[in-house]
Amino acid sequence: MRHVTFVVAICLLWGS
């Protein structure tokens, strides 16, 4: 698992 998933999750959370 790469850190990409974490970055995407943060983007989705902050994008809300």
C-alpha positions as CSV (number, residue, x, y, z in Angstrom):
1,M,0.0,0.0,0.0
2,R,1.4,3.4,-1.0
3,H,0.9,6.7,0.7
4,V,-1.1,7.7,-2.3
5,T,-4.3,6.3,-0.7
6,F,-3.7,8.6,2.3
7,V,-3.2,11.6,0.2
8,V,-6.3,10.9,-1.8
9,A,-8.3,10.5,1.4
10,I,-7.1,13.8,2.7
11,C,-7.9,15.5,-0.6
12,L,-11.5,14.1,-0.4
13,L,-11.9,15.1,3.2
14,W,-10.6,18.7,2.6
15,G,-12.5,18.9,-0.7
16,S,-15.8,18.4,1.0
